[in-house]
């Protein structure tokens, strides 16, 4: 009778072979990969297109609003925002809105920008009443629906309430 190792050795080799194949280059980061958001991002504009807005109102941009926002995502899961506008969505709950501009636009008093820090996590799930899972970015328990590409970060609020999208561009 042969030993059990004679039968197990070929099985182990067969199962191990697919993991030994070399890929044709480096793997591309997916939009749910935390590494793909690490870096510095600058706010470029807000589309300003709510579901109920049929006026075709213009986008909000730094030159017309005076708002400057810089986001920094580091490898330790720490998020920093350097900004000159209010990041509070509502005056009752004081829920911070780190990534979406608040309406009406409120600039902070004085000329020095404010720096706030928090923790972030990139994931996959549902935000608001969305019907499908999407890339999510959670900052201090505040979820955002995002689309992340190599150098553009599109941030959606709750898709049930609006189609407003804030766009950030990666600094190189």
C-alpha positions in Angstrom: 0.0 0.0 0.0 1.4 3.4 -1.0 1.7 6.1 1.5 -0.8 9.0 1.5 2.0 11.5 0.5 2.4 9.9 -2.9 -1.2 10.8 -3.8 -1.2 14.2 -2.1 2.0 15.5 -3.8 0.6 15.5 -7.4 -2.7 17.1 -6.1 -0.7 19.9 -4.3 1.3 20.6 -7.5 -1.8 20.7 -9.7 -3.5 23.2 -7.3 -0.3 25.3 -7.0 0.4 25.7 -10.7 -2.2 28.4 -11.5 -0.8 30.6 -8.7 2.7 30.4 -10.1 1.8 31.9 -13.5 3.4 35.3 -14.2 1.1 38.1 -15.2 1.8 40.3 -18.1 2.8 43.3 -16.0 1.6 45.1 -12.9 -2.0 44.8 -11.8 -4.1 47.9 -12.4 -5.7 49.4 -9.2 -9.4 49.1 -9.1 -11.7 51.9 -8.1 -12.4 50.1 -4.8 -8.7 49.8 -4.0 -7.6 52.1 -1.1 -4.2 52.6 -2.7 -5.8 54.3 -5.7 -7.1 57.3 -3.6 -3.8 58.0 -1.7 -2.5 61.4 -2.6 -3.5 65.0 -2.8 -6.6 66.2 -4.6 -7.9 69.7 -5.4 -11.5 70.7 -5.8 -12.2 71.7 -9.4 -16.0 72.2 -9.6 -19.5 71.2 -8.6 -22.0 70.3 -11.4 -24.9 72.0 -9.5 -27.5 69.8 -11.1 -30.2 68.7 -8.7 -33.0 66.3 -9.7 -35.6 69.1 -9.5 -33.4 71.7 -11.1 -34.5 72.3 -14.7 -33.0 75.8 -15.0 -29.6 74.5 -16.3 -27.8 76.5 -13.6 -24.0 76.8 -14.0 -21.4 74.8 -12.2 -19.8 76.1 -9.1 -16.1 76.7 -9.7 -13.3 78.2 -7.5 -13.1 81.4 -9.5 -16.8 82.2 -9.0 -17.2 80.9 -5.4 -13.8 81.8 -3.9 -13.7 78.3 -2.4 -10.4 76.4 -2.2 -10.3 72.8 -1.0 -7.4 70.4 -0.9 -7.9 66.8 0.2 -5.0 64.6 1.3 -5.4 60.8 1.8 -2.5 59.0 3.4 -1.5 55.3 3.6 -2.5 55.1 7.3 -6.2 55.8 6.6 -5.9 59.5 7.7 -7.7 62.1 5.7 -6.9 65.9 5.8 -8.9 68.7 4.3 -7.5 72.2 3.9 -10.3 74.5 3.1 -11.7 78.0 3.3 -15.4 77.2 3.3 -17.8 75.7 5.9 -17.9 71.9 5.9 -21.1 71.6 7.9 -24.1 70.3 6.0 -26.8 71.3 8.4 -26.9 73.6 11.4 -28.9 71.3 13.6 -26.8 68.1 13.6 -23.5 69.6 12.6 -22.8 66.6 10.4 -19.6 67.4 8.5 -19.7 67.3 4.8 -16.1 66.8 4.0 -16.4 66.3 0.2 -19.5 68.1 -1.0 -19.9 71.8 -1.0 -22.6 73.1 1.2 -25.4 75.4 -0.1 -25.4 78.3 0.2 -21.7 78.7 -0.2 -20.2 80.0 3.1 -16.6 81.1 3.2 -14.8 81.1 6.6 -13.9 84.5 8.1 -10.4 85.7 7.7 -7.9 84.7 5.0 -6.2 81.7 6.6 -7.6 78.3 5.5 -8.7 75.8 8.1 -7.3 72.2 8.3 -9.4 69.4 9.6 -8.5 65.7 9.9 -10.4 62.5 10.1 -10.1 58.8 9.1 -11.3 57.4 5.8 -12.1 54.0 4.3 -12.7 53.0 0.7 -15.2 50.2 0.2 -18.0 48.8 -1.9 -21.7 49.1 -1.0 -24.9 51.1 -1.3 -25.2 54.8 -0.4 -28.6 56.3 0.2 -31.3 54.7 -2.0 -29.0 53.5 -4.8 -30.1 50.2 -6.3 -26.6 48.8 -6.9 -23.4 48.5 -5.0 -20.8 51.2 -5.9 -17.5 52.4 -4.7 -17.9 54.1 -1.4 -15.7 56.5 0.5 -16.5 56.8 4.2 -15.0 59.6 6.2 -15.8 59.6 10.0 -18.9 57.5 9.4 -20.2 59.9 6.6 -20.6 57.8 3.4 -20.1 59.1 -0.1 -20.7 57.5 -3.5 -17.6 58.0 -5.5 -16.1 57.3 -8.9 -12.4 57.1 -8.8 -10.1 57.1 -11.8 -6.4 57.7 -12.2 -6.6 61.5 -11.7 -10.3 62.4 -11.1 -12.4 61.8 -8.0 -16.2 62.3 -8.6 -18.2 62.6 -5.4 -21.9 62.0 -5.3 -24.0 62.8 -2.3 -27.2 60.7 -1.7 -28.4 59.8 -5.2 -32.0 59.9 -4.0 -31.8 63.6 -3.3 -29.7 65.1 -6.1 -27.4 64.6 -9.0 -24.9 67.1 -7.7 -21.3 65.9 -8.3 -18.2 67.5 -6.8 -15.1 66.9 -8.9 -11.6 66.8 -7.5 -8.4 66.5 -9.6 -5.2 64.7 -8.4 -2.2 66.9 -7.9 1.0 65.4 -9.4 
